[in-house]
Amino acid sequence: MTQYDIAVIGGGNAALCAAMTAAEAGAKVLILETAPKAYRGGNSRHTRNFRCMHKGPLGPLVEDYSEDEYFEDLMKVTKGKTDETLARLAIRTSEECLPWMEEHGVRFQPSLSGTLSLARTNAFFMGGGKSLVNAYYRTAAKLGVDVLYEAAVTHLELEGDHVAWVDYTHAGQSHRITPKSVVVASGGFQADTDWLTRAWGPAAKNFLIRGTPYNRGVVLADLLAQGVNQVGDADQCHAVAIDGRAPKFDGGIVTRLDCVPFSIVVNKDAERFYDEGEDVWPKRYAIWGRLVAAQPDQVGHVVIDSKSINLFMPSVFPPLKADTIEELAEMMGIDGGKLKATVEEFNDACGDTANFHPTELDGVATSGLTPAKTNWARPINEPPYYGYSLRTGVTFTYLGLKVDENAQCSTAEGPIKNLWAAGETMAGSILGQGYLAGYGMTIGTVFGRIAGREAAAYAS
């Protein structure tokens, strides 16, 4: 049996960045991926873009995006719940990552138009995350990285300040290996709905899981139980409002709805509950999962009219469509009279819409309405009317392994000499709450490369 210098646990972006970096440094690397080959790549295969600092135009990115502006954007969504040192490290290093990604097979395209106004801040992958994952696997193979699919890691044996061995199952057999270094890049625990329910309460039973069904937090739980330092809260996660018709698992990014800024959103009692126009969508889409989770039955309903239906990315499932608000309400299973009253109250509160601008904060706001709508507030009065149901879609959880600037894990006694973590399994170090579009891929790429470099240095 091959003796491996490094075992990388997980098969997504962070794992691949670690494996390629370590292999280029001369290490013999094994990737243990729980998923079958067709579903390899974790949540990375559902991604679209990478948020990147740059001084001047870079690849597909226009103008510039400074470290301080990037950090300010992060602070807005996390409300300050971040490790500034690690956050700035990820931001600063992102600039050198883009050419590195291209060198390792990733191709970029101009940014998408619509509600995501990201041409300056986010580089979009040609063919999406699945193409990125496939490109990285091709490059890893050329570098001599071995991959085992359907290899479920069950235990890492921690002896004092090092990992002594790794246990996994594969093809119905139990296996044990003794690599010199271990990189954990196996994501959060969101696909374990029992764990999610313990963290959130019964509401979590109604959540949908946008990403892979294989991120069940087995390795995370195993390490935390052995005293590895943790970071983040179990009930904090990247959760967005997605189409209520999405599947329980693996619906991916296409189930997201980008229509909220041009709509009103009501709960099952036909009442609005939050400002739909608070900020541009890339900075606000990630709060709506939590908002919907707090509503009765964890459901929301979007109402828009014909003048707004083409202002956002089209949905994977067609919207409900009706000639009257009452008919739309009936299709949604809510009280028609109540919804009509809510729409009329909203329409009456709308003022001058001459400055309406769909891709920037336009100040077109309601007056005398609670909650207010502070941008893009136009009356919903041009039939046909359209509607969507919203459910909470969890992408990944923020409870994770605490790391330092070298991506190294530790216990109360000090660093674990041969254990590093990257990607969603340590992202809670930086994302205490909220989310910024494309930042998960930044964290995974930066800390994957750091973990691979450090693991290879230790192994040699």
HUDA-V435798 format. One record per residue. N is the residue number from 0. RES is the residue in one letter. SS is DSSP state (hx for helix, st for strand, lp for the rest). OMEGA is omega in whole degrees, 0 to 359 (* if undefined). NEAR is the number of other ideal C-beta (glycine too) atoms within 8 Angstrom. Layout:
# HUDA-V435798
{{N & RES & SS & OMEGA & NEAR} {N & RES & SS & OMEGA & NEAR}}
This chain:
# HUDA-V435798
{{0 & M & lp & 181 & 3} {1 & T & lp & 173 & 6} {2 & Q & lp & 183 & 6} {3 & Y & lp & 173 & 11} {4 & D & lp & 187 & 13} {5 & I & st & 168 & 19} {6 & A & st & 175 & 13} {7 & V & st & 183 & 16} {8 & I & st & 185 & 13} {9 & G & lp & 184 & 17} {10 & G & lp & 179 & 14} {11 & G & lp & 185 & 17} {12 & N & hx & 184 & 18} {13 & A & hx & 180 & 19} {14 & A & hx & 182 & 20} {15 & L & hx & 178 & 16} {16 & C & hx & 178 & 15} {17 & A & hx & 183 & 18} {18 & A & hx & 181 & 17} {19 & M & hx & 181 & 15} {20 & T & hx & 180 & 14} {21 & A & hx & 180 & 19} {22 & A & hx & 178 & 14} {23 & E & hx & 177 & 7} {24 & A & lp & 174 & 11} {25 & G & lp & 182 & 6} {26 & A & lp & 172 & 13} {27 & K & lp & 192 & 10} {28 & V & st & 172 & 16} {29 & L & st & 172 & 15} {30 & I & st & 175 & 15} {31 & L & st & 184 & 14} {32 & E & st & 182 & 13} {33 & T & lp & 186 & 11} {34 & A & lp & 168 & 13} {35 & P & lp & 184 & 7} {36 & K & hx & 183 & 6} {37 & A & hx & 182 & 4} {38 & Y & hx & 181 & 10} {39 & R & lp & 173 & 14} {40 & G & lp & 177 & 14} {41 & G & hx & 180 & 19} {42 & N & hx & 184 & 16} {43 & S & hx & 182 & 15} {44 & R & hx & 178 & 15} {45 & H & hx & 185 & 10} {46 & T & lp & 179 & 16} {47 & R & lp & 190 & 9} {48 & N & st & 188 & 13} {49 & F & st & 181 & 15} {50 & R & st & 194 & 13} {51 & C & lp & 170 & 16} {52 & M & lp & 174 & 11} {53 & H & st & 176 & 11} {54 & K & lp & 185 & 6} {55 & G & lp & 183 & 6} {56 & P & lp & 182 & 7} {57 & L & st & 181 & 9} {58 & G & lp & 181 & 8} {59 & P & lp & 187 & 9} {60 & L & st & 181 & 15} {61 & V & lp & 176 & 5} {62 & E & lp & 178 & 7} {63 & D & lp & 182 & 8} {64 & Y & st & 190 & 11} {65 & S & lp & 177 & 8} {66 & E & hx & 184 & 9} {67 & D & hx & 178 & 6} {68 & E & hx & 178 & 8} {69 & Y & hx & 181 & 14} {70 & F & hx & 178 & 12} {71 & E & hx & 177 & 8} {72 & D & hx & 179 & 11} {73 & L & hx & 181 & 14} {74 & M & hx & 180 & 10} {75 & K & hx & 185 & 10} {76 & V & hx & 181 & 13} {77 & T & hx & 184 & 12} {78 & K & lp & 177 & 9} {79 & G & lp & 180 & 6} {80 & K & lp & 180 & 8} {81 & T & lp & 171 & 12} {82 & D & lp & 188 & 7} {83 & E & hx & 181 & 7} {84 & T & hx & 181 & 7} {85 & L & hx & 180 & 12} {86 & A & hx & 180 & 12} {87 & R & hx & 176 & 10} {88 & L & hx & 179 & 10} {89 & A & hx & 182 & 14} {90 & I & hx & 182 & 13} {91 & R & hx & 185 & 9} {92 & T & hx & 183 & 10} {93 & S & hx & 183 & 16} {94 & E & hx & 180 & 11} {95 & E & hx & 181 & 7} {96 & C & hx & 186 & 14} {97 & L & hx & 176 & 16} {98 & P & hx & 177 & 8} {99 & W & hx & 179 & 9} {100 & M & hx & 178 & 11} {101 & E & hx & 179 & 11} {102 & E & hx & 182 & 6} {103 & H & lp & 168 & 10} {104 & G & lp & 182 & 9} {105 & V & lp & 175 & 11} {106 & R & lp & 183 & 10} {107 & F & st & 177 & 11} {108 & Q & st & 176 & 8} {109 & P & lp & 185 & 5} {110 & S & lp & 179 & 12} {111 & L & lp & 175 & 8} {112 & S & lp & 181 & 3} {113 & G & lp & 188 & 8} {114 & T & lp & 180 & 14} {115 & L & lp & 182 & 12} {116 & S & lp & 195 & 9} {117 & L & lp & 186 & 13} {118 & A & lp & 183 & 10} {119 & R & lp & 191 & 8} {120 & T & lp & 189 & 12} {121 & N & st & 178 & 15} {122 & A & st & 184 & 13} {123 & F & st & 181 & 13} {124 & F & st & 172 & 16} {125 & M & lp & 182 & 7} {126 & G & lp & 176 & 7} {127 & G & hx & 185 & 11} {128 & G & hx & 180 & 14} {129 & K & hx & 177 & 9} {130 & S & hx & 178 & 12} {131 & L & hx & 180 & 15} {132 & V & hx & 181 & 15} {133 & N & hx & 178 & 8} {134 & A & hx & 180 & 12} {135 & Y & hx & 178 & 15} {136 & Y & hx & 177 & 11} {137 & R & hx & 181 & 9} {138 & T & hx & 180 & 11} {139 & A & hx & 179 & 15} {140 & A & hx & 179 & 9} {141 & K & hx & 181 & 6} {142 & L & lp & 176 & 10} {143 & G & lp & 177 & 8} {144 & V & lp & 174 & 12} {145 & D & st & 180 & 9} {146 & V & st & 170 & 12} {147 & L & st & 176 & 11} {148 & Y & st & 183 & 10} {149 & E & lp & 177 & 10} {150 & A & lp & 186 & 11} {151 & A & st & 178 & 9} {152 & V & st & 183 & 14} {153 & T & st & 185 & 9} {154 & H & st & 168 & 7} {155 & L & st & 182 & 15} {156 & E & st & 180 & 9} {157 & L & st & 176 & 13} {158 & E & st & 181 & 6} {159 & G & lp & 186 & 5} {160 & D & lp & 178 & 8} {161 & H & st & 173 & 10} {162 & V & st & 184 & 12} {163 & A & st & 180 & 7} {164 & W & st & 179 & 9} {165 & V & st & 175 & 16} {166 & D & st & 176 & 11} {167 & Y & st & 175 & 13} {168 & T & st & 179 & 9} {169 & H & st & 179 & 10} {170 & A & lp & 175 & 4} {171 & G & lp & 182 & 4} {172 & Q & st & 174 & 6} {173 & S & st & 182 & 7} {174 & H & st & 175 & 8} {175 & R & st & 175 & 7} {176 & I & st & 182 & 11} {177 & T & lp & 179 & 7} {178 & P & lp & 178 & 12} {179 & K & lp & 182 & 7} {180 & S & st & 178 & 16} {181 & V & st & 173 & 15} {182 & V & st & 178 & 20} {183 & V & st & 179 & 17} {184 & A & lp & 189 & 18} {185 & S & lp & 169 & 14} {186 & G & lp & 181 & 18} {187 & G & lp & 184 & 15} {188 & F & lp & 191 & 14} {189 & Q & lp & 181 & 15} {190 & A & lp & 172 & 13} {191 & D & lp & 188 & 9} {192 & T & hx & 175 & 10} {193 & D & hx & 178 & 6} {194 & W & hx & 178 & 12} {195 & L & hx & 180 & 14} {196 & T & hx & 176 & 11} {197 & R & hx & 182 & 7} {198 & A & hx & 189 & 10} {199 & W & hx & 190 & 10} {200 & G & lp & 188 & 5} {201 & P & hx & 180 & 5} {202 & A & hx & 185 & 9} {203 & A & hx & 178 & 11} {204 & K & hx & 179 & 7} {205 & N & hx & 181 & 9} {206 & F & lp & 171 & 16} {207 & L & st & 180 & 14} {208 & I & st & 186 & 13} {209 & R & lp & 190 & 17} {210 & G & lp & 186 & 16} {211 & T & lp & 175 & 14} {212 & P & lp & 185 & 7} {213 & Y & lp & 178 & 10} {214 & N & lp & 184 & 16} {215 & R & lp & 174 & 8} {216 & G & lp & 183 & 14} {217 & V & hx & 181 & 10} {218 & V & hx & 177 & 12} {219 & L & hx & 180 & 15} {220 & A & hx & 181 & 10} {221 & D & hx & 182 & 11} {222 & L & hx & 179 & 13} {223 & L & hx & 179 & 10} {224 & A & hx & 179 & 6} {225 & Q & lp & 173 & 9} {226 & G & lp & 175 & 8} {227 & V & lp & 185 & 13} {228 & N & lp & 182 & 10} {229 & Q & st & 179 & 9} {230 & V & st & 175 & 10} {231 & G & lp & 181 & 13} {232 & D & lp & 183 & 9} {233 & A & lp & 182 & 9} {234 & D & lp & 174 & 6} {235 & Q & lp & 183 & 12} {236 & C & st & 170 & 12} {237 & H & st & 182 & 12} {238 & A & st & 181 & 12} {239 & V & st & 176 & 14} {240 & A & st & 182 & 15} {241 & I & st & 179 & 16} {242 & D & st & 182 & 15} {243 & G & lp & 179 & 9} {244 & R & lp & 181 & 5} {245 & A & lp & 177 & 11} {246 & P & lp & 182 & 6} {247 & K & lp & 181 & 4} {248 & F & st & 162 & 10} {249 & D & lp & 177 & 10} {250 & G & lp & 175 & 12} {251 & G & lp & 189 & 9} {252 & I & hx & 183 & 10} {253 & V & hx & 180 & 6} {254 & T & hx & 179 & 13} {255 & R & st & 177 & 12} {256 & L & lp & 183 & 13} {257 & D & lp & 188 & 12} {258 & C & lp & 188 & 14} {259 & V & hx & 183 & 14} {260 & P & hx & 184 & 15} {261 & F & hx & 187 & 11} {262 & S & lp & 154 & 12} {263 & I & st & 178 & 12} {264 & V & st & 181 & 14} {265 & V & st & 174 & 14} {266 & N & lp & 185 & 11} {267 & K & lp & 175 & 10} {268 & D & lp & 178 & 9} {269 & A & lp & 179 & 13} {270 & E & lp & 172 & 8} {271 & R & st & 183 & 10} {272 & F & lp & 180 & 11} {273 & Y & lp & 178 & 9} {274 & D & lp & 182 & 8} {275 & E & lp & 184 & 12} {276 & G & lp & 187 & 11} {277 & E & lp & 182 & 8} {278 & D & lp & 178 & 8} {279 & V & lp & 193 & 11} {280 & W & hx & 180 & 12} {281 & P & hx & 180 & 13} {282 & K & hx & 185 & 11} {283 & R & hx & 185 & 12} {284 & Y & hx & 186 & 13} {285 & A & hx & 175 & 13} {286 & I & hx & 189 & 9} {287 & W & hx & 175 & 15} {288 & G & hx & 180 & 16} {289 & R & hx & 179 & 9} {290 & L & hx & 180 & 12} {291 & V & hx & 179 & 14} {292 & A & hx & 182 & 12} {293 & A & lp & 181 & 6} {294 & Q & lp & 178 & 12} {295 & P & hx & 181 & 7} {296 & D & hx & 178 & 6} {297 & Q & hx & 180 & 11} {298 & V & st & 173 & 14} {299 & G & st & 179 & 15} {300 & H & st & 179 & 15} {301 & V & st & 176 & 14} {302 & V & st & 176 & 15} {303 & I & st & 177 & 13} {304 & D & st & 191 & 12} {305 & S & lp & 182 & 9} {306 & K & lp & 181 & 6} {307 & S & lp & 190 & 12} {308 & I & lp & 181 & 9} {309 & N & lp & 184 & 4} {310 & L & lp & 184 & 9} {311 & F & lp & 179 & 12} {312 & M & lp & 180 & 8} {313 & P & lp & 182 & 3} {314 & S & lp & 181 & 10} {315 & V & lp & 173 & 5} {316 & F & lp & 181 & 6} {317 & P & lp & 179 & 4} {318 & P & lp & 168 & 10} {319 & L & st & 185 & 9} {320 & K & st & 181 & 9} {321 & A & st & 181 & 13} {322 & D & lp & 178 & 6} {323 & T & lp & 177 & 8} {324 & I & hx & 181 & 13} {325 & E & hx & 178 & 10} {326 & E & hx & 179 & 11} {327 & L & hx & 179 & 16} {328 & A & hx & 180 & 14} {329 & E & hx & 178 & 9} {330 & M & hx & 181 & 9} {331 & M & hx & 182 & 11} {332 & G & lp & 176 & 5} {333 & I & lp & 186 & 12} {334 & D & lp & 184 & 8} {335 & G & hx & 179 & 11} {336 & G & hx & 181 & 7} {337 & K & hx & 181 & 12} {338 & L & hx & 179 & 17} {339 & K & hx & 179 & 11} {340 & A & hx & 180 & 9} {341 & T & hx & 179 & 13} {342 & V & hx & 180 & 12} {343 & E & hx & 178 & 8} {344 & E & hx & 177 & 9} {345 & F & hx & 181 & 16} {346 & N & hx & 181 & 10} {347 & D & hx & 182 & 6} {348 & A & hx & 179 & 12} {349 & C & st & 180 & 11} {350 & G & lp & 181 & 9} {351 & D & lp & 182 & 5} {352 & T & lp & 184 & 10} {353 & A & lp & 183 & 4} {354 & N & lp & 181 & 8} {355 & F & lp & 179 & 9} {356 & H & lp & 191 & 6} {357 & P & lp & 186 & 8} {358 & T & lp & 176 & 6} {359 & E & lp & 179 & 6} {360 & L & lp & 187 & 6} {361 & D & lp & 179 & 9} {362 & G & lp & 177 & 7} {363 & V & lp & 193 & 14} {364 & A & lp & 172 & 11} {365 & T & st & 172 & 12} {366 & S & lp & 177 & 7} {367 & G & lp & 183 & 4} {368 & L & lp & 177 & 10} {369 & T & lp & 351 & 3} {370 & P & lp & 178 & 8} {371 & A & lp & 164 & 9} {372 & K & lp & 195 & 15} {373 & T & lp & 174 & 10} {374 & N & lp & 174 & 13} {375 & W & lp & 184 & 12} {376 & A & lp & 176 & 14} {377 & R & lp & 179 & 11} {378 & P & lp & 175 & 7} {379 & I & lp & 191 & 14} {380 & N & lp & 181 & 5} {381 & E & lp & 180 & 6} {382 & P & lp & 359 & 8} {383 & P & lp & 179 & 8} {384 & Y & st & 183 & 16} {385 & Y & st & 181 & 13} {386 & G & st & 174 & 15} {387 & Y & st & 167 & 13} {388 & S & st & 179 & 12} {389 & L & st & 171 & 15} {390 & R & st & 177 & 16} {391 & T & st & 177 & 15} {392 & G & st & 182 & 17} {393 & V & st & 178 & 16} {394 & T & st & 174 & 13} {395 & F & st & 183 & 15} {396 & T & st & 186 & 17} {397 & Y & lp & 172 & 15} {398 & L & lp & 185 & 14} {399 & G & st & 180 & 17} {400 & L & st & 179 & 15} {401 & K & lp & 180 & 10} {402 & V & lp & 173 & 13} {403 & D & lp & 183 & 7} {404 & E & lp & 176 & 7} {405 & N & lp & 180 & 8} {406 & A & lp & 184 & 14} {407 & Q & st & 177 & 11} {408 & C & st & 182 & 14} {409 & S & st & 169 & 10} {410 & T & st & 178 & 11} {411 & A & lp & 181 & 4} {412 & E & lp & 181 & 5} {413 & G & st & 184 & 5} {414 & P & st & 170 & 8} {415 & I & st & 194 & 13} {416 & K & st & 188 & 7} {417 & N & st & 180 & 11} {418 & L & st & 178 & 14} {419 & W & st & 180 & 17} {420 & A & st & 181 & 16} {421 & A & lp & 175 & 18} {422 & G & hx & 188 & 19} {423 & E & hx & 181 & 17} {424 & T & hx & 175 & 17} {425 & M & lp & 186 & 16} {426 & A & hx & 177 & 15} {427 & G & hx & 173 & 14} {428 & S & hx & 186 & 12} {429 & I & lp & 181 & 12} {430 & L & lp & 178 & 18} {431 & G & lp & 174 & 14} {432 & Q & lp & 178 & 10} {433 & G & lp & 181 & 12} {434 & Y & lp & 179 & 11} {435 & L & lp & 185 & 12} {436 & A & lp & 176 & 13} {437 & G & lp & 186 & 15} {438 & Y & hx & 176 & 12} {439 & G & hx & 179 & 16} {440 & M & hx & 176 & 13} {441 & T & hx & 181 & 15} {442 & I & hx & 182 & 16} {443 & G & hx & 182 & 18} {444 & T & hx & 183 & 15} {445 & V & hx & 185 & 13} {446 & F & hx & 172 & 16} {447 & G & hx & 179 & 19} {448 & R & hx & 179 & 14} {449 & I & hx & 181 & 13} {450 & A & hx & 179 & 17} {451 & G & hx & 179 & 18} {452 & R & hx & 183 & 11} {453 & E & hx & 180 & 12} {454 & A & hx & 180 & 17} {455 & A & hx & 179 & 16} {456 & A & hx & 180 & 8} {457 & Y & hx & 183 & 10} {458 & A & hx & 182 & 13} {459 & S & lp & * & 8}}
